[in-house]
Amino acid sequence: MENISGKTYSLYGGRNRTDLYYSKIRELTDLLLMMSPDRHQLLTQIQKAGDKSFLKRAFDKDMDTQLILFIRKVLKDSLSVYTTGVKKHLKSVPLSQKFDPVINTEEEQYHLYMIEIELINRIFKEPFKKSGYKFALIAHCLKDFRHGCKSVPGDIESACKSCTKECLINLGGNLLKKYEIHPFISVTMKLKPLLRKIKSKHESVGALGIACLPELVQGMRQCIKAGIPPIGIPIDANRCARWMEKAHETSFSLKELENLIK
């Protein structure tokens, strides 16, 4: 699949591959860490940069205003090529979805999410690898649309039955199993009770997510709050029925996934 476009973003950026996106994200993250070397502190500032509340900004003494202004400018200049569909999408959002924080993600927030994912991966990669039980939730929109999915209920979510060799869920699942990570297809999206259930059964847990940018960040944040080290890979473009009138096939980078978990 080459140069696919999503409702709001595409990691292809008009090119025929996504590795240039990942190179740019690593380069920008390295640049920001030169200005703010503590990864945890930089993560906090990245999250604060996306806060739209005037009162929180006005009374937050820990907010580094100059750093945040720099972050916003650098990311806009470097990452806008990947978010060309956001403005058009936001103009078309129906009234019934105006309060959905995922659907209404603004362009600047997408850019901040891109860096947030990279930072979280750097912070939690080793704690994830040391976890006694590692599981992955893979977005259901990555299934092979040419065939009927034959997934079955698994321990915590749906489990892939390897219907087709080309299915990205099958390919990703096989790669994850190689590194002793239990793969599941994310369907219900009820993450909080799912995390509680897993933690009740295992002494130490690590979570890996493969989802669209805003949903991946939401999931990673929930994992951190639950005391579960998360890592993740964004899908290349948001093309599921939640974003479009019907679901369209999408993809993610198997190469980047292996780089993350090996």
N, C-alpha and C positions, 0 to 999 in steps of 0.2 A: 504494500500500500504506500503510495507516494503522495506527498504534498496534500494531505487531507485538511479540510477546513472544518472548524466547529462552529457552534452557535456564537461563541464569544471569543474563543482563543484557539490557536493551533501552534504546537511546538515546532512545526515545520517552518513557520515564518516566511512562507512563500518559496521555500527551497525544497529540494527533493530528499532531505534527510533531517533528522533531529539532533544529531551529535553536535552540531554547531550551537544549538540552544544550550545543551548541557555544558559545553565549553565556556559559553558566555556566562552562565550562572556561576560556575566555579570561579571564573575570573573576577566577577563582580563581588562575590562573597569574600574572596581573598583581599580585594581592595578595601572593602568595608572593615574587615578584621585588622587591617593596617591602621585604621583610624580608631577602632575600638577593639583591642585585642582579646578581651574576655568574651568568649562565645556566648555565654549565658546572658551577659549584660547587653550584647549586641542583639540577641534574640528579643530581649525585653523591649529595646528601643524600636526594633522592627515592628513589633506588635503594637507599641504605643503610636507609631507613625500612622497606623491604620485606624486609630480611634477617631471617630467623627464627633465625639461629644465635646462641645466647647468648654463645659464646666470641668470635665476631667483634665483637659489640656491646660486650663487656666490655673488649676490648683495642684497639679502634679509636679512636685519639686524635683522628682527624679528624671523628668523628661529632658533629654538633651536636645534642645530646640535646634541648635546649629547642625548637629549631626543628622537629625531627622530631615531638615530642609535639604541637606546634601544628598541623603539617601533618596528622597523623593525625586530630585532632579536627575541624578545619575540613572536611576532605574527607568524613569520616563524616557530619557534619551536613548537608553540601550535596549529596552524591552518592548517598546510600543509596537514593533513589527510583529510581535506574537499575539497581540490583543486587538486586532483591527476590527473585530466584530462587536466589541462591547457597547459602543455608543449607540449603534443602530438597534441592538438588542434591547437596551434599557428604554429606548423610546417606544418599543412595541410591547412592553410588559403590561398585561391586563391588570385591571384594578384588583382582581381576586388574588394576584400574586405580588402585590406591591409591598407586602410585609414579609416576604420570604427572603431571608438574608443571603441565601445561596444564589437564588435567581437574580437578585438585585446587586450582586457584587460589582463594584465599580472598577474601572480600568486600573487606577492606582493600586487598589487592593490586590488585584491579580499579580501585579509586579512584586508587591510585598510578600504575597504568598509564595511566589517562586523562590525568593531568597529564604523565607522562613523554613520551607521544606528542606532546602540544602543545609541550613544551620542545624535543624533538628536531626537530620541524618548524621551530621558530623558529631554532634553532642552524644547521641544515643546509639550509634552503631555498635560500639564495643559492649555497652550494657545489654543491648539486644542479643548479641552473639553469645553472651555468657548466660542468658536466661535458660532455665531448665526446660521450659515448654515454649516453643516458638510457633506462632500461627500467622497466617496471612489471609486477608480478606480481599478478594479480587472483584472488581466491578462487573456486574452481570452483562453490561453492554459490550464486553470484550468477547462474548461468545461468537461462534461461527454462525452467521445468520442464514447460511445456505441450507442448514439442516435443523431439524427440531432438536433442541437441547434435551438430553436424557439425564440430566443431573438428578440426584436423589438427596433426601434429607441426610445431613451428616451430624457429627457430634454437636456442632455449634451453629452451623449454617449449611447451605447446600454443598454437596460434594460432586466434583466433576467425575464422569464415567468414561472420559476419553472417547467421546463419540466420533470425533474426527482428528486426524493427526495435525491438521493445519490450524485448529482452533487455538487462539492465543491463551485461553484459560487452561487448556490442556498443556500447551507448551510451557507456560509459566508455572503451572502446577508441578510438572515433571522436574523443572529446574529447582523449584523450591524444595521438593522432596529430597533432591540430591544433597541439600544442605540441612536436612532434618527439620524443615519448616513445614508445618501442616497447612495445606492450602484449602480454602473454602471460597465459595462464590457468595458475594455479598448481595443479599436480596431484601431482607427486612429493613435494614438500615437503623434498627433499634440498638444502638451501640452500648449505651450505659448498662442495661440489664445483661447484655452479652458479656461485657467486661467483668461484671460482678460474678457471673456464673463461672467464667474461666478462672478467675482469681480464687474462687472458693475450692477449686479442684486441684490447683497447682501452686506450689510454694513460690516459684519465680516464673514470670511470664514476659514474653516479648511479642510485640505486634508489628506486623508489616501491612501496609495498605497500598492498594493500586486503585486509584480513583481520579476523578476530575479535580482540578486544583482546589476549588473552595471546599469540596467535600473531604478531600484528603487532609487539608489543614484542620478542619473541624474535628475529624477523627483523631488526628495526632494530638491535638490539644486535650481532648477527652482522655486519651490514654495517659498523658503526662499527669493530669489531675488524679487519675486512678492509680498512679504509681507504677504504670507499665511503660517501659522504654519503647518508643515507636520509631520506625523508619518507614520510608515510603517512596513510591515512584508515581508521578502523575501520568494519566493517560494522555495521549498525544493531542486529542481534541475532544470537546464535550459535544457528543452527538446523540445522546440517548433521548428517550421520549419525554423526559422531564424538561429538556431544553428545546426540543423540536416537536413537530406534530406527531412524528413517529420515530422509532429508534433506527439509527443508521450505524453501520459497522465502524468501529474505531480500532485503535491499536495502542501499544506501549512498547518501550524499548527493552527487549530481552537482554541486550548487551549491558545497559545501565543497571538492570536488575541484578545481573550476576556480579557486576562491579561492586554493588552495594552489599551483597550478602556473602561474598567469598572471603 
